[in-house]
Amino acid sequence: MKAIIEVAKRGSAVRAAREQLAASRRGRTPDFRLSFESARSLFADLTPARVDLLDTLRRVGPCSVYALAKAAERNYSNVHSDVSRLEDLGLIERTQEGTVSVPYESVEILVPLAQVA
């Protein structure tokens, strides 16, 4: 399963829900979709530091936030804040033991460019 992060118009949630329903009917696990109304709002939540953190966590595998901060060579409190936000967005999962992980095989970020008339 992959995570698809996109900039999408209002109302596209219905289209995404239909796609997920169709995938589950075919016996596939539907992809996780996260939509933002603008590129500005997407990049406000998915800063370069947070994207790097996702990459580091995917590379090192499930670990504590402390171990992730060490692997990323970043300050623990900043990593803790970023992990909390990424967890709120559904891009990171936390186990009961306190380890965090990226539950997706891949994460795709789709940002359409403006159409020229």
Phi and psi in radians as a Rosetta constraint file:
Dihedral C 1 N 2 CA 2 C 2 CIRCULARHARMONIC -2.100 0.35
Dihedral N 2 CA 2 C 2 N 3 CIRCULARHARMONIC 2.826 0.35
Dihedral C 2 N 3 CA 3 C 3 CIRCULARHARMONIC -1.800 0.35
Dihedral N 3 CA 3 C 3 N 4 CIRCULARHARMONIC 2.289 0.35
Dihedral C 3 N 4 CA 4 C 4 CIRCULARHARMONIC -2.023 0.35
Dihedral N 4 CA 4 C 4 N 5 CIRCULARHARMONIC 2.029 0.35
Dihedral C 4 N 5 CA 5 C 5 CIRCULARHARMONIC -1.881 0.35
Dihedral N 5 CA 5 C 5 N 6 CIRCULARHARMONIC 2.227 0.35
Dihedral C 5 N 6 CA 6 C 6 CIRCULARHARMONIC -2.518 0.35
Dihedral N 6 CA 6 C 6 N 7 CIRCULARHARMONIC 2.782 0.35
Dihedral C 6 N 7 CA 7 C 7 CIRCULARHARMONIC -1.679 0.35
Dihedral N 7 CA 7 C 7 N 8 CIRCULARHARMONIC 2.100 0.35
Dihedral C 7 N 8 CA 8 C 8 CIRCULARHARMONIC -2.431 0.35
Dihedral N 8 CA 8 C 8 N 9 CIRCULARHARMONIC 2.616 0.35
Dihedral C 8 N 9 CA 9 C 9 CIRCULARHARMONIC -1.210 0.35
Dihedral N 9 CA 9 C 9 N 10 CIRCULARHARMONIC 2.772 0.35
Dihedral C 9 N 10 CA 10 C 10 CIRCULARHARMONIC -1.014 0.35
Dihedral N 10 CA 10 C 10 N 11 CIRCULARHARMONIC 2.514 0.35
Dihedral C 10 N 11 CA 11 C 11 CIRCULARHARMONIC 1.590 0.35
Dihedral N 11 CA 11 C 11 N 12 CIRCULARHARMONIC -0.214 0.35
Dihedral C 11 N 12 CA 12 C 12 CIRCULARHARMONIC -1.309 0.35
Dihedral N 12 CA 12 C 12 N 13 CIRCULARHARMONIC -0.189 0.35
Dihedral C 12 N 13 CA 13 C 13 CIRCULARHARMONIC -1.104 0.35
Dihedral N 13 CA 13 C 13 N 14 CIRCULARHARMONIC -0.593 0.35
Dihedral C 13 N 14 CA 14 C 14 CIRCULARHARMONIC -1.132 0.35
Dihedral N 14 CA 14 C 14 N 15 CIRCULARHARMONIC -0.757 0.35
Dihedral C 14 N 15 CA 15 C 15 CIRCULARHARMONIC -1.085 0.35
Dihedral N 15 CA 15 C 15 N 16 CIRCULARHARMONIC -0.764 0.35
Dihedral C 15 N 16 CA 16 C 16 CIRCULARHARMONIC -1.120 0.35
Dihedral N 16 CA 16 C 16 N 17 CIRCULARHARMONIC -0.687 0.35
Dihedral C 16 N 17 CA 17 C 17 CIRCULARHARMONIC -1.123 0.35
Dihedral N 17 CA 17 C 17 N 18 CIRCULARHARMONIC -0.696 0.35
Dihedral C 17 N 18 CA 18 C 18 CIRCULARHARMONIC -1.095 0.35
Dihedral N 18 CA 18 C 18 N 19 CIRCULARHARMONIC -0.736 0.35
Dihedral C 18 N 19 CA 19 C 19 CIRCULARHARMONIC -1.108 0.35
Dihedral N 19 CA 19 C 19 N 20 CIRCULARHARMONIC -0.714 0.35
Dihedral C 19 N 20 CA 20 C 20 CIRCULARHARMONIC -1.169 0.35
Dihedral N 20 CA 20 C 20 N 21 CIRCULARHARMONIC -0.698 0.35
Dihedral C 20 N 21 CA 21 C 21 CIRCULARHARMONIC -1.114 0.35
Dihedral N 21 CA 21 C 21 N 22 CIRCULARHARMONIC -0.760 0.35
Dihedral C 21 N 22 CA 22 C 22 CIRCULARHARMONIC -1.108 0.35
Dihedral N 22 CA 22 C 22 N 23 CIRCULARHARMONIC -0.702 0.35
Dihedral C 22 N 23 CA 23 C 23 CIRCULARHARMONIC -1.118 0.35
Dihedral N 23 CA 23 C 23 N 24 CIRCULARHARMONIC -0.736 0.35
Dihedral C 23 N 24 CA 24 C 24 CIRCULARHARMONIC -1.215 0.35
Dihedral N 24 CA 24 C 24 N 25 CIRCULARHARMONIC -0.538 0.35
Dihedral C 24 N 25 CA 25 C 25 CIRCULARHARMONIC -1.187 0.35
Dihedral N 25 CA 25 C 25 N 26 CIRCULARHARMONIC -0.521 0.35
Dihedral C 25 N 26 CA 26 C 26 CIRCULARHARMONIC -1.467 0.35
Dihedral N 26 CA 26 C 26 N 27 CIRCULARHARMONIC 0.085 0.35
Dihedral C 26 N 27 CA 27 C 27 CIRCULARHARMONIC 1.459 0.35
Dihedral N 27 CA 27 C 27 N 28 CIRCULARHARMONIC 0.158 0.35
Dihedral C 27 N 28 CA 28 C 28 CIRCULARHARMONIC -1.672 0.35
Dihedral N 28 CA 28 C 28 N 29 CIRCULARHARMONIC 2.607 0.35
Dihedral C 28 N 29 CA 29 C 29 CIRCULARHARMONIC -1.327 0.35
Dihedral N 29 CA 29 C 29 N 30 CIRCULARHARMONIC 2.151 0.35
Dihedral C 29 N 30 CA 30 C 30 CIRCULARHARMONIC -1.184 0.35
Dihedral N 30 CA 30 C 30 N 31 CIRCULARHARMONIC 2.580 0.35
Dihedral C 30 N 31 CA 31 C 31 CIRCULARHARMONIC -1.187 0.35
Dihedral N 31 CA 31 C 31 N 32 CIRCULARHARMONIC 2.629 0.35
Dihedral C 31 N 32 CA 32 C 32 CIRCULARHARMONIC -1.421 0.35
Dihedral N 32 CA 32 C 32 N 33 CIRCULARHARMONIC 2.278 0.35
Dihedral C 32 N 33 CA 33 C 33 CIRCULARHARMONIC -2.079 0.35
Dihedral N 33 CA 33 C 33 N 34 CIRCULARHARMONIC 2.373 0.35
Dihedral C 33 N 34 CA 34 C 34 CIRCULARHARMONIC -2.285 0.35
Dihedral N 34 CA 34 C 34 N 35 CIRCULARHARMONIC 2.062 0.35
Dihedral C 34 N 35 CA 35 C 35 CIRCULARHARMONIC -1.985 0.35
Dihedral N 35 CA 35 C 35 N 36 CIRCULARHARMONIC 2.494 0.35
Dihedral C 35 N 36 CA 36 C 36 CIRCULARHARMONIC -2.147 0.35
Dihedral N 36 CA 36 C 36 N 37 CIRCULARHARMONIC 2.647 0.35
Dihedral C 36 N 37 CA 37 C 37 CIRCULARHARMONIC -1.376 0.35
Dihedral N 37 CA 37 C 37 N 38 CIRCULARHARMONIC -0.334 0.35
Dihedral C 37 N 38 CA 38 C 38 CIRCULARHARMONIC -2.645 0.35
Dihedral N 38 CA 38 C 38 N 39 CIRCULARHARMONIC 2.796 0.35
Dihedral C 38 N 39 CA 39 C 39 CIRCULARHARMONIC -1.101 0.35
Dihedral N 39 CA 39 C 39 N 40 CIRCULARHARMONIC -0.613 0.35
Dihedral C 39 N 40 CA 40 C 40 CIRCULARHARMONIC -1.047 0.35
Dihedral N 40 CA 40 C 40 N 41 CIRCULARHARMONIC -0.796 0.35
Dihedral C 40 N 41 CA 41 C 41 CIRCULARHARMONIC -1.237 0.35
Dihedral N 41 CA 41 C 41 N 42 CIRCULARHARMONIC -0.607 0.35
Dihedral C 41 N 42 CA 42 C 42 CIRCULARHARMONIC -1.066 0.35
Dihedral N 42 CA 42 C 42 N 43 CIRCULARHARMONIC -0.869 0.35
Dihedral C 42 N 43 CA 43 C 43 CIRCULARHARMONIC -1.331 0.35
Dihedral N 43 CA 43 C 43 N 44 CIRCULARHARMONIC -0.243 0.35
Dihedral C 43 N 44 CA 44 C 44 CIRCULARHARMONIC -1.250 0.35
Dihedral N 44 CA 44 C 44 N 45 CIRCULARHARMONIC -0.651 0.35
Dihedral C 44 N 45 CA 45 C 45 CIRCULARHARMONIC -1.523 0.35
Dihedral N 45 CA 45 C 45 N 46 CIRCULARHARMONIC -0.645 0.35
Dihedral C 45 N 46 CA 46 C 46 CIRCULARHARMONIC -1.848 0.35
Dihedral N 46 CA 46 C 46 N 47 CIRCULARHARMONIC 1.264 0.35
Dihedral C 46 N 47 CA 47 C 47 CIRCULARHARMONIC -1.185 0.35
Dihedral N 47 CA 47 C 47 N 48 CIRCULARHARMONIC 2.818 0.35
Dihedral C 47 N 48 CA 48 C 48 CIRCULARHARMONIC -0.958 0.35
Dihedral N 48 CA 48 C 48 N 49 CIRCULARHARMONIC -0.653 0.35
Dihedral C 48 N 49 CA 49 C 49 CIRCULARHARMONIC -1.121 0.35
Dihedral N 49 CA 49 C 49 N 50 CIRCULARHARMONIC -0.668 0.35
Dihedral C 49 N 50 CA 50 C 50 CIRCULARHARMONIC -1.250 0.35
Dihedral N 50 CA 50 C 50 N 51 CIRCULARHARMONIC -0.666 0.35
Dihedral C 50 N 51 CA 51 C 51 CIRCULARHARMONIC -1.134 0.35
Dihedral N 51 CA 51 C 51 N 52 CIRCULARHARMONIC -0.732 0.35
Dihedral C 51 N 52 CA 52 C 52 CIRCULARHARMONIC -1.075 0.35
Dihedral N 52 CA 52 C 52 N 53 CIRCULARHARMONIC -0.658 0.35
Dihedral C 52 N 53 CA 53 C 53 CIRCULARHARMONIC -1.138 0.35
Dihedral N 53 CA 53 C 53 N 54 CIRCULARHARMONIC -0.731 0.35
Dihedral C 53 N 54 CA 54 C 54 CIRCULARHARMONIC -1.036 0.35
Dihedral N 54 CA 54 C 54 N 55 CIRCULARHARMONIC -0.756 0.35
Dihedral C 54 N 55 CA 55 C 55 CIRCULARHARMONIC -1.105 0.35
Dihedral N 55 CA 55 C 55 N 56 CIRCULARHARMONIC -0.784 0.35
Dihedral C 55 N 56 CA 56 C 56 CIRCULARHARMONIC -1.099 0.35
Dihedral N 56 CA 56 C 56 N 57 CIRCULARHARMONIC -0.785 0.35
Dihedral C 56 N 57 CA 57 C 57 CIRCULARHARMONIC -1.128 0.35
Dihedral N 57 CA 57 C 57 N 58 CIRCULARHARMONIC -0.683 0.35
Dihedral C 57 N 58 CA 58 C 58 CIRCULARHARMONIC -1.122 0.35
Dihedral N 58 CA 58 C 58 N 59 CIRCULARHARMONIC -0.667 0.35
Dihedral C 58 N 59 CA 59 C 59 CIRCULARHARMONIC -1.243 0.35
Dihedral N 59 CA 59 C 59 N 60 CIRCULARHARMONIC -0.783 0.35
Dihedral C 59 N 60 CA 60 C 60 CIRCULARHARMONIC -1.475 0.35
Dihedral N 60 CA 60 C 60 N 61 CIRCULARHARMONIC -0.366 0.35
Dihedral C 60 N 61 CA 61 C 61 CIRCULARHARMONIC 1.509 0.35
Dihedral N 61 CA 61 C 61 N 62 CIRCULARHARMONIC -3.128 0.35
Dihedral C 61 N 62 CA 62 C 62 CIRCULARHARMONIC -0.936 0.35
Dihedral N 62 CA 62 C 62 N 63 CIRCULARHARMONIC 2.329 0.35
Dihedral C 62 N 63 CA 63 C 63 CIRCULARHARMONIC -2.819 0.35
Dihedral N 63 CA 63 C 63 N 64 CIRCULARHARMONIC 3.057 0.35
Dihedral C 63 N 64 CA 64 C 64 CIRCULARHARMONIC -1.344 0.35
Dihedral N 64 CA 64 C 64 N 65 CIRCULARHARMONIC 2.843 0.35
Dihedral C 64 N 65 CA 65 C 65 CIRCULARHARMONIC -1.112 0.35
Dihedral N 65 CA 65 C 65 N 66 CIRCULARHARMONIC -0.637 0.35
Dihedral C 65 N 66 CA 66 C 66 CIRCULARHARMONIC -1.076 0.35
Dihedral N 66 CA 66 C 66 N 67 CIRCULARHARMONIC -0.822 0.35
Dihedral C 66 N 67 CA 67 C 67 CIRCULARHARMONIC -1.125 0.35
Dihedral N 67 CA 67 C 67 N 68 CIRCULARHARMONIC -0.623 0.35
Dihedral C 67 N 68 CA 68 C 68 CIRCULARHARMONIC -1.138 0.35
Dihedral N 68 CA 68 C 68 N 69 CIRCULARHARMONIC -0.753 0.35
Dihedral C 68 N 69 CA 69 C 69 CIRCULARHARMONIC -1.049 0.35
Dihedral N 69 CA 69 C 69 N 70 CIRCULARHARMONIC -0.730 0.35
Dihedral C 69 N 70 CA 70 C 70 CIRCULARHARMONIC -1.138 0.35
Dihedral N 70 CA 70 C 70 N 71 CIRCULARHARMONIC -0.778 0.35
Dihedral C 70 N 71 CA 71 C 71 CIRCULARHARMONIC -1.115 0.35
Dihedral N 71 CA 71 C 71 N 72 CIRCULARHARMONIC -0.619 0.35
Dihedral C 71 N 72 CA 72 C 72 CIRCULARHARMONIC -1.482 0.35
Dihedral N 72 CA 72 C 72 N 73 CIRCULARHARMONIC -0.146 0.35
Dihedral C 72 N 73 CA 73 C 73 CIRCULARHARMONIC 0.973 0.35
Dihedral N 73 CA 73 C 73 N 74 CIRCULARHARMONIC 0.849 0.35
Dihedral C 73 N 74 CA 74 C 74 CIRCULARHARMONIC -2.268 0.35
Dihedral N 74 CA 74 C 74 N 75 CIRCULARHARMONIC 2.848 0.35
Dihedral C 74 N 75 CA 75 C 75 CIRCULARHARMONIC -1.131 0.35
Dihedral N 75 CA 75 C 75 N 76 CIRCULARHARMONIC 2.347 0.35
Dihedral C 75 N 76 CA 76 C 76 CIRCULARHARMONIC -0.990 0.35
Dihedral N 76 CA 76 C 76 N 77 CIRCULARHARMONIC -0.820 0.35
Dihedral C 76 N 77 CA 77 C 77 CIRCULARHARMONIC -1.132 0.35
Dihedral N 77 CA 77 C 77 N 78 CIRCULARHARMONIC -0.621 0.35
Dihedral C 77 N 78 CA 78 C 78 CIRCULARHARMONIC -1.195 0.35
Dihedral N 78 CA 78 C 78 N 79 CIRCULARHARMONIC -0.723 0.35
Dihedral C 78 N 79 CA 79 C 79 CIRCULARHARMONIC -1.127 0.35
Dihedral N 79 CA 79 C 79 N 80 CIRCULARHARMONIC -0.717 0.35
Dihedral C 79 N 80 CA 80 C 80 CIRCULARHARMONIC -1.029 0.35
Dihedral N 80 CA 80 C 80 N 81 CIRCULARHARMONIC -0.777 0.35
Dihedral C 80 N 81 CA 81 C 81 CIRCULARHARMONIC -1.112 0.35
Dihedral N 81 CA 81 C 81 N 82 CIRCULARHARMONIC -0.779 0.35
Dihedral C 81 N 82 CA 82 C 82 CIRCULARHARMONIC -1.137 0.35
Dihedral N 82 CA 82 C 82 N 83 CIRCULARHARMONIC -0.711 0.35
Dihedral C 82 N 83 CA 83 C 83 CIRCULARHARMONIC -1.085 0.35
Dihedral N 83 CA 83 C 83 N 84 CIRCULARHARMONIC -0.732 0.35
Dihedral C 83 N 84 CA 84 C 84 CIRCULARHARMONIC -1.055 0.35
Dihedral N 84 CA 84 C 84 N 85 CIRCULARHARMONIC -0.762 0.35
Dihedral C 84 N 85 CA 85 C 85 CIRCULARHARMONIC -1.176 0.35
Dihedral N 85 CA 85 C 85 N 86 CIRCULARHARMONIC -0.755 0.35
Dihedral C 85 N 86 CA 86 C 86 CIRCULARHARMONIC -1.131 0.35
Dihedral N 86 CA 86 C 86 N 87 CIRCULARHARMONIC -0.577 0.35
Dihedral C 86 N 87 CA 87 C 87 CIRCULARHARMONIC -1.185 0.35
Dihedral N 87 CA 87 C 87 N 88 CIRCULARHARMONIC -0.742 0.35
Dihedral C 87 N 88 CA 88 C 88 CIRCULARHARMONIC -1.040 0.35
Dihedral N 88 CA 88 C 88 N 89 CIRCULARHARMONIC -0.629 0.35
Dihedral C 88 N 89 CA 89 C 89 CIRCULARHARMONIC -1.359 0.35
Dihedral N 89 CA 89 C 89 N 90 CIRCULARHARMONIC -0.201 0.35
Dihedral C 89 N 90 CA 90 C 90 CIRCULARHARMONIC 1.543 0.35
Dihedral N 90 CA 90 C 90 N 91 CIRCULARHARMONIC 0.238 0.35
Dihedral C 90 N 91 CA 91 C 91 CIRCULARHARMONIC -1.646 0.35
Dihedral N 91 CA 91 C 91 N 92 CIRCULARHARMONIC -0.262 0.35
Dihedral C 91 N 92 CA 92 C 92 CIRCULARHARMONIC -2.290 0.35
Dihedral N 92 CA 92 C 92 N 93 CIRCULARHARMONIC 2.474 0.35
Dihedral C 92 N 93 CA 93 C 93 CIRCULARHARMONIC -1.988 0.35
Dihedral N 93 CA 93 C 93 N 94 CIRCULARHARMONIC 2.585 0.35
Dihedral C 93 N 94 CA 94 C 94 CIRCULARHARMONIC -2.076 0.35
Dihedral N 94 CA 94 C 94 N 95 CIRCULARHARMONIC 2.326 0.35
Dihedral C 94 N 95 CA 95 C 95 CIRCULARHARMONIC -1.505 0.35
Dihedral N 95 CA 95 C 95 N 96 CIRCULARHARMONIC 2.976 0.35
Dihedral C 95 N 96 CA 96 C 96 CIRCULARHARMONIC -1.109 0.35
Dihedral N 96 CA 96 C 96 N 97 CIRCULARHARMONIC -0.477 0.35
Dihedral C 96 N 97 CA 97 C 97 CIRCULARHARMONIC -1.341 0.35
Dihedral N 97 CA 97 C 97 N 98 CIRCULARHARMONIC -0.182 0.35
Dihedral C 97 N 98 CA 98 C 98 CIRCULARHARMONIC 1.725 0.35
Dihedral N 98 CA 98 C 98 N 99 CIRCULARHARMONIC 0.009 0.35
Dihedral C 98 N 99 CA 99 C 99 CIRCULARHARMONIC -1.389 0.35
Dihedral N 99 CA 99 C 99 N 100 CIRCULARHARMONIC 2.669 0.35
Dihedral C 99 N 100 CA 100 C 100 CIRCULARHARMONIC -2.053 0.35
Dihedral N 100 CA 100 C 100 N 101 CIRCULARHARMONIC 2.668 0.35
Dihedral C 100 N 101 CA 101 C 101 CIRCULARHARMONIC -2.720 0.35
Dihedral N 101 CA 101 C 101 N 102 CIRCULARHARMONIC 2.846 0.35
Dihedral C 101 N 102 CA 102 C 102 CIRCULARHARMONIC -1.728 0.35
Dihedral N 102 CA 102 C 102 N 103 CIRCULARHARMONIC 1.985 0.35
Dihedral C 102 N 103 CA 103 C 103 CIRCULARHARMONIC -1.454 0.35
Dihedral N 103 CA 103 C 103 N 104 CIRCULARHARMONIC 0.252 0.35
Dihedral C 103 N 104 CA 104 C 104 CIRCULARHARMONIC -2.046 0.35
Dihedral N 104 CA 104 C 104 N 105 CIRCULARHARMONIC 2.574 0.35
Dihedral C 104 N 105 CA 105 C 105 CIRCULARHARMONIC -1.205 0.35
Dihedral N 105 CA 105 C 105 N 106 CIRCULARHARMONIC -0.612 0.35
Dihedral C 105 N 106 CA 106 C 106 CIRCULARHARMONIC -2.652 0.35
Dihedral N 106 CA 106 C 106 N 107 CIRCULARHARMONIC 2.809 0.35
Dihedral C 106 N 107 CA 107 C 107 CIRCULARHARMONIC -2.229 0.35
Dihedral N 107 CA 107 C 107 N 108 CIRCULARHARMONIC 2.137 0.35
Dihedral C 107 N 108 CA 108 C 108 CIRCULARHARMONIC -1.948 0.35
Dihedral N 108 CA 108 C 108 N 109 CIRCULARHARMONIC 2.363 0.35
Dihedral C 108 N 109 CA 109 C 109 CIRCULARHARMONIC -2.011 0.35
Dihedral N 109 CA 109 C 109 N 110 CIRCULARHARMONIC 2.082 0.35
Dihedral C 109 N 110 CA 110 C 110 CIRCULARHARMONIC -1.955 0.35
Dihedral N 110 CA 110 C 110 N 111 CIRCULARHARMONIC 2.086 0.35
Dihedral C 110 N 111 CA 111 C 111 CIRCULARHARMONIC -2.229 0.35
Dihedral N 111 CA 111 C 111 N 112 CIRCULARHARMONIC 1.816 0.35
Dihedral C 111 N 112 CA 112 C 112 CIRCULARHARMONIC -1.258 0.35
Dihedral N 112 CA 112 C 112 N 113 CIRCULARHARMONIC 2.511 0.35
Dihedral C 112 N 113 CA 113 C 113 CIRCULARHARMONIC -1.514 0.35
Dihedral N 113 CA 113 C 113 N 114 CIRCULARHARMONIC 2.727 0.35
Dihedral C 113 N 114 CA 114 C 114 CIRCULARHARMONIC -1.100 0.35
Dihedral N 114 CA 114 C 114 N 115 CIRCULARHARMONIC 2.500 0.35
Dihedral C 114 N 115 CA 115 C 115 CIRCULARHARMONIC -1.413 0.35
Dihedral N 115 CA 115 C 115 N 116 CIRCULARHARMONIC 2.400 0.35
Dihedral C 115 N 116 CA 116 C 116 CIRCULARHARMONIC -1.655 0.35
Dihedral N 116 CA 116 C 116 N 117 CIRCULARHARMONIC 2.242 0.35
